[in-house]
Amino acid sequence: MRRCVIGVVVVGLAVALTGPAFATGKQVICWDTIGGSYIPFYGASRNAMRYQALIDQLQIKYAGNINQVELHSWRGTAGTFYDYKLILCHCGSGSLSATFASNYKGTPVTVANLSTFNILALPGWFGLGMTTTPFTYNNTDHLLIEIQWNRDNNVNVGVDFGSLAAGYHRLWVDNPQGSQGTLDRYTCYTRLSFGAYTAGPPTSLGRVKAIFK
């Protein structure tokens, strides 16, 4: 039985030397899963949520347009969440602050803003409702994922989390406008999809190496 913890993934050489080597459809799974949690979709015990997850740059290693963010459901429970938002932003620190606004580096981008967000009763990966607006990730800073919702159908949706990290990697409070929340060191088992990505460090040498991968 799974343990549940609360709170607590060819351009030519001349082009490669002068610009990024682009490809499409790249998926990255971040962290390894070790257990299950109801955060951030803890609907049976919470009426609202503001949640942030930190994804370290070394887990991603690609720059480009993120057009899908997915979590992994281990229960396969259907959930409905209202006034739902998904926000992406760069983060300059490898450990979250307890103050939500302090974790933004640059301007946060709202990539989903839905009156109703439905999660199907299917175990496995599920998308977080991104619209056609992607988020351009720079592969230099860390990635911050924020979820907000207000009211739900009184159902817990279990999601997988990853192993403990050196710094704080999750922050949550049961108020979508809350300014501070509870921190923990568990990582967020996440899959990111890139519409276009750079297959190496943002240097000429990295771009040349990327061609031969």
Phi and psi in degrees as a GROMACS rama.xvg file:
@    title "Ramachandran Plot"
@    xaxis  label "Phi"
@    yaxis  label "Psi"
@TYPE xy
-75.2623  136.259  ARG-2
-78.2237  135.36  ARG-3
-107.215  127.634  CYS-4
-120.502  133.136  VAL-5
-99.38  132.39  ILE-6
73.8288  -47.5842  GLY-7
-90.0974  163.249  VAL-11
-68.66  162.13  GLY-12
-62.0127  -40.0654  LEU-13
-61.4028  -39.4449  ALA-14
-68.7032  -41.0148  VAL-15
-61.7658  -30.1795  ALA-16
-78.2197  -17.5031  LEU-17
-115.063  -12.489  THR-18
-156.071  170.487  GLY-19
-62.9688  149.513  PRO-20
-89.3042  109.511  ALA-21
-98.8935  147.727  PHE-22
-143.662  177.166  ALA-23
-127.876  157.234  THR-24
75.3978  22.1902  GLY-25
-75.6693  133.881  LYS-26
-119.431  139.502  GLN-27
-126.699  125.34  VAL-28
-98.2076  125.887  ILE-29
-105.458  129.514  CYS-30
71.0847  162.863  TRP-31
-104.104  140.739  ASP-32
-82.596  141.529  THR-33
-128.399  -12.3824  ILE-34
-173.584  -175.215  GLY-35
-121.258  151.856  GLY-36
-144.251  160.187  SER-37
-97.4621  -11.3094  TYR-38
-77.7296  128.485  ILE-39
-98.8518  5.16266  PRO-40
-107.792  58.9068  PHE-41
-93.1464  63.2435  TYR-42
-74.5887  -29.6269  GLY-43
-71.1253  -24.5467  ALA-44
-116.447  -8.4663  SER-45
-130.932  143.797  ARG-46
-97.0856  -6.43755  ASN-47
-162.402  166.727  ALA-48
-158.519  139.817  MET-49
-126.095  128.043  ARG-50
-140.287  137.295  TYR-51
-127.62  141.058  GLN-52
-127.796  135.961  ALA-53
-101.509  125.526  LEU-54
-110.319  117.641  ILE-55
-65.7178  145.012  ASP-56
-57.1206  -37.0268  GLN-57
-68.2042  -16.8166  LEU-58
-79.6087  -20.5003  GLN-59
-101.213  -62.4088  ILE-60
63.424  24.1519  LYS-61
-141.118  147.249  TYR-62
-112.509  145.476  ALA-63
151.954  -165.817  GLY-64
-89.7887  113.087  ASN-65
-80.1357  119.602  ILE-66
-116.277  4.35394  ASN-67
-157.51  135.33  GLN-68
-123.263  130.406  VAL-69
-129.367  144.656  GLU-70
-109.182  171.394  LEU-71
-117.789  120.82  HIS-72
-92.0743  126.912  SER-73
-98.0808  -15.5828  TRP-74
-96.7051  -29.6588  ARG-75
67.8022  41.3324  GLY-76
-101.494  136.177  THR-77
-76.7318  137.618  ALA-78
-140.131  148.62  GLY-79
-125.495  127.827  THR-80
-130.32  134.452  PHE-81
-106.343  158.167  TYR-82
48.8059  54.7574  ASP-83
-94.2313  137.718  TYR-84
-134.837  143.758  LYS-85
-121.121  125.747  LEU-86
-126.068  134.628  ILE-87
-119.679  146.159  LEU-88
-159.231  156.501  CYS-89
-76.2766  155.213  HIS-90
-135.208  130.882  CYS-91
-87.5739  -8.89864  GLY-92
-115.787  150.165  SER-93
-86.4956  9.10756  GLY-94
-147.184  132.187  SER-95
-74.355  148.405  LEU-96
-87.7659  157.053  SER-97
-72.3507  -11.9462  ALA-98
-97.804  117.782  THR-99
-55.6033  -49.508  PHE-100
-63.8723  -26.3748  ALA-101
-69.8218  -15.4388  SER-102
-87.9581  -8.92808  ASN-103
-77.681  135.97  TYR-104
-118.543  112.482  LYS-105
85.7193  -161.281  GLY-106
-93.7323  123.538  THR-107
-66.1412  143.402  PRO-108
-114.553  121.837  VAL-109
-81.4481  112.158  THR-110
-105.093  -4.14661  VAL-111
-151.159  133.559  ALA-112
-144.268  93.7338  ASN-113
-122.477  137.085  LEU-114
-67.8669  -32.8579  SER-115
-138.45  129.133  THR-116
-120.964  121.38  PHE-117
-108.432  133.831  ASN-118
-110.155  126.672  ILE-119
-77.441  158.039  LEU-120
-82.2875  60.4929  ALA-121
-132.686  128.069  LEU-122
-70.3011  153.962  PRO-123
115.136  -167.36  GLY-124
-69.991  140.007  TRP-125
-139.717  141.861  PHE-126
-76.5378  155.698  GLY-127
-99.3419  26.1738  LEU-128
79.0912  25.2946  GLY-129
-62.3449  142.463  MET-130
-88.915  -161.182  THR-131
-77.9886  -3.74723  THR-132
-86.1995  111.969  THR-133
-83.3283  172.723  PRO-134
-116.37  128.099  PHE-135
-88.5334  109.045  THR-136
-93.9438  136.211  TYR-137
-93.831  -6.23407  ASN-138
58.6328  22.6344  ASN-139
-118.241  -49.009  THR-140
-87.5265  172.649  ASP-141
-80.2202  167.839  HIS-142
-108.542  133.93  LEU-143
-110.745  125.913  LEU-144
-111.328  124.911  ILE-145
-122.919  134.729  GLU-146
-122.439  134.375  ILE-147
-129.838  141.845  GLN-148
-154.188  157.825  TRP-149
-139.156  108.334  ASN-150
84.9834  151.516  ARG-151
-160.951  -175.621  ASP-152
-97.6173  24.1964  ASN-153
64.5  39.972  ASN-154
-128.351  136.373  VAL-155
-85.2656  129.665  ASN-156
-107.5  113.322  VAL-157
-78.2536  130.663  GLY-158
-125.161  152.395  VAL-159
-79.3347  143.994  ASP-160
-120.368  167.516  PHE-161
-101.145  -170.779  GLY-162
-75.5525  169.413  SER-163
-65.7022  140.46  LEU-164
-112.381  170.971  ALA-165
-67.9311  -33.988  ALA-166
-114.94  177.971  GLY-167
-72.9433  128.725  TYR-168
-123.554  -4.24566  HIS-169
-136.805  144.089  ARG-170
-143.481  131.842  LEU-171
-153.823  154.37  TRP-172
-152.108  150.901  VAL-173
-88.1499  54.3103  ASP-174
-158.988  116.575  ASN-175
-65.6474  -17.9262  PRO-176
-104.797  10.352  GLN-177
-62.7648  142.576  GLY-178
-93.1905  -24.3893  SER-179
-135.458  158.819  GLN-180
-152.886  -167.218  GLY-181
-93.3024  131.385  THR-182
-100.581  148.263  LEU-183
-148.446  170.34  ASP-184
-98.8806  2.85507  ARG-185
-72.2136  141.455  TYR-186
-90.8287  168.524  THR-187
-108.941  109.608  CYS-188
-65.1436  111.373  TYR-189
-140.121  146.284  THR-190
-119.115  127.366  ARG-191
-110.534  135.474  LEU-192
-112.879  133.783  SER-193
-109.843  130.508  PHE-194
-72.3263  -34.7042  GLY-195
-149.617  145.374  ALA-196
-148.275  159.649  TYR-197
-100.505  126.503  THR-198
-90.121  42.5604  ALA-199
172.209  179.375  GLY-200
-62.5442  155.931  PRO-201
-77.9281  56.1335  PRO-202
-132.533  160.672  THR-203
-60.0001  -41.9803  SER-204
-63.0867  -43.2398  LEU-205
-61.3652  -37.0447  GLY-206
-69.5095  -37.6061  ARG-207
-66.4159  -43.3826  VAL-208
-60.0912  -36.3623  LYS-209
-61.31  -30.7562  ALA-210
-63.6386  -32.4912  ILE-211
-97.3674  7.85829  PHE-212
